[in-house]
Amino acid sequence: MYNQNVELRHLRYFVAVAQELHFSRAAEKLQIAQPPLSQQIRQLERALGVRLFERNHHSVALTNAGQVFLEEARLILEQVEHALSRVKDAQQGLAGWLDIGYITSMGTTTIIPDILAIYRQRFPAVEIRLRKVNIQDQLQAIQTQQIQVGFITYPLEIPAELDSVVVERIPLVAVFAQQHPLALQASVPIRSLINEPFIFCQRQISHSFYDRIIQLCGFSPRITQEVPDIHMQLGLVAANLGISIVPASSAAIRNHGIVYRPLADLDADCTIETVLVWRRKDISPLVQEFLAIAQEVLGQSKNTTIGVKYSRA
């Protein structure tokens, strides 16, 4: 049980005397007078109920109990110094935990790994915890500070207390099994897909992506399969169970038996946006440093527009 009569100053004084084995030299090292130091050591011994030093007019020596206590006291003081250092690092954004949300229906993206790689390199003591969360739950988690930042796709509405920036725009493409008749075309008109069976990720995972498809296509796709992730989505397409529309970056996912074709009758703005979201009033150094690195990566990217924010309803 913790003895409230033992304080950190007692440990520091004890370690100084144990190292010097001389009260006057220890007092000088601690920059205090010798009588108060002796008084503090006596208080410590009374609190512990043991003698820590054998004293006489000529020498000071540690008792057996003192030798054991010295080892433990040093560990405690080292831990306190470590805690103080961690607190300072956390205040500067150099340590702590950064919880980042993402969604499964993004396909593959290059800019998010680029941001994370640079952040990890510059802030190795910060633990990055990635959390797979659907869009609506992710926005709520940011509002309630369960996660600090999130990557989502084309939100229809972002809560007023959140800020956002587009970090990546990726063209949409159609994906077919190799034996599908439309796979032979160099590009595919969107209207030619009206009667096709579609395979998408589950709507509750990313309903805004589905809404985006309806907006671009001008019709509601006939969905025959809803799957938990894009790997299953592409696998079912390869099995010729249906077709799909995915971000062009999904082509980086190796999957035999499928082909990607551009959508012929969509304009250049027909993309899916990856958006970085955070709480506007979040002044955490961790978040601010992450946003600064994201902005730096955006500035180096040729495939994104910096600072494009969504208007709020």
Backbone torsions as a table, in degrees:
resi	resn	phi	psi	omega
1	MET	NA	140.2	-176.7
2	TYR	-65.5	130.1	177.0
3	ASN	-92.4	109.5	-176.1
4	GLN	-69.7	-11.5	178.8
5	ASN	-81.6	-10.7	178.9
6	VAL	-99.3	120.2	-178.2
7	GLU	-116.7	167.1	-177.8
8	LEU	-60.1	-34.9	-179.1
9	ARG	-63.7	-33.4	176.5
10	HIS	-61.5	-42.0	-179.4
11	LEU	-65.7	-42.9	179.3
12	ARG	-63.3	-42.5	179.7
13	TYR	-65.3	-44.0	-179.7
14	PHE	-60.8	-46.6	-178.2
15	VAL	-63.0	-39.5	179.2
16	ALA	-62.0	-44.7	178.7
17	VAL	-66.7	-40.5	-179.6
18	ALA	-64.3	-34.2	179.4
19	GLN	-74.0	-40.8	-176.9
20	GLU	-86.4	-27.8	-171.9
21	LEU	50.2	39.4	-179.1
22	HIS	-161.8	119.0	-173.4
23	PHE	-67.1	-39.7	-177.5
24	SER	-67.2	-44.2	179.2
25	ARG	-65.9	-39.1	177.8
26	ALA	-63.8	-41.4	178.6
27	ALA	-62.9	-40.2	178.4
28	GLU	-64.7	-40.2	179.0
29	LYS	-64.6	-36.9	-179.2
30	LEU	-83.8	-8.7	-178.6
31	GLN	61.6	44.1	172.2
32	ILE	-133.2	168.0	177.4
33	ALA	-74.8	154.9	-177.0
34	GLN	-67.8	-40.4	-179.2
35	PRO	-60.9	-45.3	176.7
36	PRO	-61.4	-33.7	178.4
37	LEU	-64.4	-45.9	178.4
38	SER	-61.0	-38.4	178.9
39	GLN	-63.5	-42.1	179.6
40	GLN	-64.9	-39.0	178.8
41	ILE	-66.0	-39.6	176.8
42	ARG	-64.3	-39.3	176.0
43	GLN	-60.3	-42.8	-179.8
44	LEU	-63.2	-44.0	179.8
45	GLU	-63.6	-39.9	177.8
46	ARG	-64.9	-41.1	-179.9
47	ALA	-63.9	-37.4	-178.7
48	LEU	-84.6	-23.5	-178.2
49	GLY	76.8	23.7	179.3
50	VAL	-140.2	160.4	172.2
51	ARG	-92.0	128.5	180.0
52	LEU	-96.3	-25.6	-178.3
53	PHE	-131.6	145.2	165.9
54	GLU	-98.2	123.0	-174.7
55	ARG	-120.8	145.5	165.1
56	ASN	-149.0	-173.4	-176.2
57	HIS	-69.2	-15.3	-172.7
58	HIS	-113.2	-21.9	-173.7
59	SER	-154.7	162.8	174.1
60	VAL	-129.7	131.9	-179.7
61	ALA	-138.4	148.0	176.6
62	LEU	-74.7	138.8	169.6
63	THR	-77.9	173.7	176.1
64	ASN	-60.3	-42.5	177.3
65	ALA	-63.9	-36.5	178.8
66	GLY	-64.8	-38.4	178.8
67	GLN	-65.1	-41.6	177.2
68	VAL	-64.2	-44.5	-177.2
69	PHE	-66.7	-32.9	179.0
70	LEU	-61.4	-43.4	179.9
71	GLU	-62.0	-44.5	-179.1
72	GLU	-70.1	-40.1	-179.0
73	ALA	-63.1	-39.3	178.1
74	ARG	-63.4	-42.0	178.9
75	LEU	-62.3	-41.2	179.7
76	ILE	-63.8	-45.7	-179.3
77	LEU	-65.6	-37.5	176.4
78	GLU	-64.1	-39.5	179.2
79	GLN	-66.2	-39.1	177.4
80	VAL	-63.1	-43.7	178.3
81	GLU	-62.7	-39.2	178.3
82	HIS	-63.9	-42.6	179.3
83	ALA	-62.9	-42.3	178.8
84	LEU	-63.4	-40.0	178.8
85	SER	-65.4	-40.6	179.0
86	ARG	-64.6	-39.3	178.8
87	VAL	-62.0	-44.4	178.8
88	LYS	-63.2	-41.8	178.5
89	ASP	-63.6	-40.7	179.9
90	ALA	-64.2	-38.8	179.4
91	GLN	-62.9	-29.3	-180.0
92	GLN	-95.9	4.4	-179.5
93	GLY	77.4	19.5	-177.1
94	LEU	-96.5	-9.7	-178.2
95	ALA	-149.7	161.0	178.7
96	GLY	126.5	-156.1	-177.7
97	TRP	-128.6	134.4	176.2
98	LEU	-119.1	111.1	179.8
99	ASP	-93.0	122.4	-174.3
100	ILE	-122.2	127.1	178.2
101	GLY	-93.1	152.7	174.0
102	TYR	-152.0	168.4	179.3
103	ILE	-119.6	155.9	-173.5
104	THR	-78.3	-19.6	-172.6
105	SER	-89.8	12.6	-178.1
106	MET	-73.0	-15.8	-171.8
107	GLY	73.8	-138.4	176.0
108	THR	-110.0	148.8	179.7
109	THR	-141.0	144.3	-178.9
110	THR	-97.6	-31.5	-172.0
111	ILE	-73.0	-32.9	179.2
112	ILE	-64.9	-49.1	175.1
113	PRO	-59.1	-34.7	178.4
114	ASP	-63.1	-44.5	179.2
115	ILE	-63.2	-46.3	-178.2
116	LEU	-64.8	-37.3	-178.6
117	ALA	-64.9	-44.6	179.6
118	ILE	-67.8	-40.4	179.3
119	TYR	-62.5	-44.2	178.5
120	ARG	-61.3	-40.0	-179.5
121	GLN	-64.4	-40.6	-176.0
122	ARG	-86.0	-25.4	-177.6
123	PHE	-130.4	66.7	-175.1
124	PRO	-65.5	-21.6	-178.3
125	ALA	-83.6	-8.2	178.2
126	VAL	-87.0	127.6	177.7
127	GLU	-86.0	119.1	178.3
128	ILE	-91.1	122.8	179.6
129	ARG	-117.3	107.6	-179.5
130	LEU	-86.2	133.2	-178.4
131	ARG	-126.8	125.2	178.4
132	LYS	-83.1	110.6	-175.1
133	VAL	-139.0	136.1	177.9
134	ASN	-67.4	167.4	-167.8
135	ILE	-59.1	-53.3	-176.1
136	GLN	-63.2	-43.0	178.2
137	ASP	-65.8	-33.7	179.5
138	GLN	-67.4	-43.8	177.7
139	LEU	-61.0	-40.8	178.5
140	GLN	-66.9	-38.7	-179.9
141	ALA	-65.3	-34.4	176.7
142	ILE	-69.1	-41.3	179.2
143	GLN	-61.8	-39.3	-178.7
144	THR	-91.0	6.7	175.1
145	GLN	65.0	24.8	172.3
146	GLN	-75.5	-30.8	168.4
147	ILE	-129.7	155.3	-176.1
148	GLN	-92.3	-39.5	179.4
149	VAL	-138.7	161.6	179.5
150	GLY	-148.2	152.6	174.1
151	PHE	-111.8	119.8	-178.9
152	ILE	-131.9	173.3	179.8
153	THR	-117.3	130.8	172.3
154	TYR	33.9	67.2	176.6
155	PRO	-69.5	139.5	178.0
156	LEU	-76.0	-31.3	179.1
157	GLU	-151.7	131.2	178.2
158	ILE	-109.6	132.7	179.5
159	PRO	-53.3	146.9	-172.4
160	ALA	-61.1	-27.1	-177.4
161	GLU	-84.4	1.3	178.4
162	LEU	-107.1	150.8	171.5
163	ASP	-111.8	157.6	-178.0
164	SER	-150.8	156.3	175.2
165	VAL	-146.3	137.8	176.2
166	VAL	-72.4	124.0	-179.8
167	VAL	-105.7	-16.0	-178.5
168	GLU	-161.2	138.6	173.4
169	ARG	-120.5	123.7	-175.6
170	ILE	-122.9	128.6	178.4
171	PRO	-61.3	152.0	176.1
172	LEU	-95.5	142.9	179.1
173	VAL	-134.9	157.5	173.0
174	ALA	-89.0	147.3	179.3
175	VAL	-127.8	133.6	-176.0
176	PHE	-132.2	159.2	165.7
177	ALA	-68.7	151.2	-176.8
178	GLN	-58.1	-32.1	-176.9
179	GLN	-86.0	-1.6	-179.9
180	HIS	-69.9	138.3	-177.9
181	PRO	-56.6	-37.5	-178.4
182	LEU	-71.4	-15.7	179.4
183	ALA	-67.1	-17.5	-179.2
184	LEU	-79.7	-14.9	-178.0
185	GLN	-84.2	149.0	178.9
186	ALA	-71.1	-34.6	175.2
187	SER	-146.5	160.0	-171.6
188	VAL	-126.5	124.7	173.8
189	PRO	-66.1	137.6	-176.8
190	ILE	-60.5	-34.2	-177.3
191	ARG	-68.8	-19.3	179.3
192	SER	-74.4	-5.2	-177.3
193	LEU	-99.6	0.1	-172.0
194	ILE	-54.9	-42.3	-174.3
195	ASN	-94.5	5.1	-177.7
196	GLU	-80.5	147.7	172.3
197	PRO	-77.7	129.5	-176.4
198	PHE	-104.9	148.0	173.6
199	ILE	-120.1	122.6	180.0
200	PHE	-131.7	164.1	169.5
201	CYS	-68.1	154.8	-176.9
202	GLN	-52.8	135.9	-173.2
203	ARG	-62.5	-32.9	-179.8
204	GLN	-70.5	-19.0	177.1
205	ILE	-75.0	-41.8	-177.8
206	SER	-153.3	70.6	-177.9
207	HIS	-65.8	-26.4	-178.8
208	SER	-68.1	-31.1	176.2
209	PHE	-65.4	-42.9	177.9
210	TYR	-61.8	-43.2	177.9
211	ASP	-61.7	-36.1	178.9
212	ARG	-64.9	-40.8	178.9
213	ILE	-62.1	-44.5	178.2
214	ILE	-60.0	-42.3	-179.6
215	GLN	-61.3	-43.2	-176.8
216	LEU	-75.9	-39.5	-174.7
217	CYS	-76.8	-32.2	-175.4
218	GLY	82.6	8.5	176.3
219	PHE	-151.4	161.3	177.9
220	SER	-88.7	116.3	-177.8
221	PRO	-60.0	146.0	176.9
222	ARG	-84.7	97.0	-174.9
223	ILE	-86.2	122.0	179.5
224	THR	-106.1	-19.4	178.9
225	GLN	-141.3	136.1	170.7
226	GLU	-121.8	127.4	-171.8
227	VAL	-122.9	163.3	-174.8
228	PRO	-77.5	-21.5	-178.2
229	ASP	-154.5	170.3	-174.0
230	ILE	-70.6	-26.2	178.7
231	HIS	-65.6	-44.0	175.3
232	MET	-65.6	-37.5	179.2
233	GLN	-58.3	-49.6	-178.9
234	LEU	-69.6	-32.8	178.7
235	GLY	-64.0	-41.0	179.1
236	LEU	-70.7	-33.4	174.5
237	VAL	-63.5	-44.0	178.9
238	ALA	-60.6	-30.5	177.9
239	ALA	-80.5	3.9	177.9
240	ASN	63.0	34.3	176.2
241	LEU	-90.1	-3.3	180.0
242	GLY	164.5	-178.9	178.2
243	ILE	-118.3	179.6	176.5
244	SER	-158.0	169.9	171.3
245	ILE	-121.1	126.9	-174.2
246	VAL	-138.3	164.0	171.5
247	PRO	-62.6	142.7	-178.0
248	ALA	-59.0	-26.3	-179.9
249	SER	-66.0	-15.8	178.4
250	SER	-64.7	-18.0	179.0
251	ALA	-61.3	-18.5	178.6
252	ALA	-71.9	-17.5	176.7
253	ILE	-77.2	118.1	-177.2
254	ARG	-70.8	119.7	178.7
255	ASN	-153.2	112.5	-178.7
256	HIS	-71.8	147.0	173.0
257	GLY	92.5	8.6	177.8
258	ILE	-127.6	156.0	175.8
259	VAL	-133.2	149.6	178.6
260	TYR	-109.4	136.5	179.8
261	ARG	-132.9	135.2	177.0
262	PRO	-65.2	153.8	178.3
263	LEU	-89.3	117.0	-167.1
264	ALA	-70.0	-34.1	-169.7
265	ASP	-108.5	27.1	174.9
266	LEU	-110.0	144.5	-178.3
267	ASP	-79.8	179.1	-173.5
268	ALA	-66.4	-18.2	-178.6
269	ASP	-85.2	2.6	-178.3
270	CYS	-82.8	82.0	-177.1
271	THR	-131.5	169.5	169.8
272	ILE	-110.3	129.0	-176.8
273	GLU	-97.7	136.0	168.9
274	THR	-95.3	127.7	-172.7
275	VAL	-121.8	132.5	174.1
276	LEU	-92.7	128.5	-175.1
277	VAL	-125.1	142.3	177.4
278	TRP	-153.7	164.5	176.9
279	ARG	-74.2	129.4	-176.6
280	ARG	-58.9	-37.3	-175.8
281	LYS	-91.9	10.5	-179.8
282	ASP	-77.9	109.6	-178.5
283	ILE	-102.7	12.8	179.4
284	SER	-57.5	130.1	176.7
285	PRO	-56.9	-33.5	178.0
286	LEU	-59.1	-47.6	-178.8
287	VAL	-68.4	-43.6	-178.0
288	GLN	-62.2	-40.0	178.2
289	GLU	-67.8	-38.7	178.6
290	PHE	-63.9	-43.3	179.3
291	LEU	-64.8	-37.4	179.0
292	ALA	-63.7	-41.4	178.7
293	ILE	-68.4	-39.8	176.9
294	ALA	-59.8	-43.0	179.0
295	GLN	-64.2	-37.6	178.0
296	GLU	-63.4	-44.9	179.3
297	VAL	-65.9	-38.9	177.0
298	LEU	-59.9	-40.5	-179.6
299	GLY	-64.4	-25.0	-179.5
300	GLN	-91.9	-11.6	-175.9
301	SER	-88.0	139.8	178.0
302	LYS	-94.7	-7.4	-174.0
303	ASN	-107.5	22.0	-177.7
304	THR	-145.7	156.8	176.0
305	THR	-106.8	127.8	-174.8
306	ILE	-79.7	136.7	169.6
307	GLY	73.2	16.9	178.1
308	VAL	-81.3	113.2	-176.8
309	LYS	-107.6	148.8	178.3
310	TYR	-77.1	140.3	173.3
311	SER	-74.7	148.2	-177.9
312	ARG	-104.4	140.9	179.4
313	ALA	-70.2	NA	NA
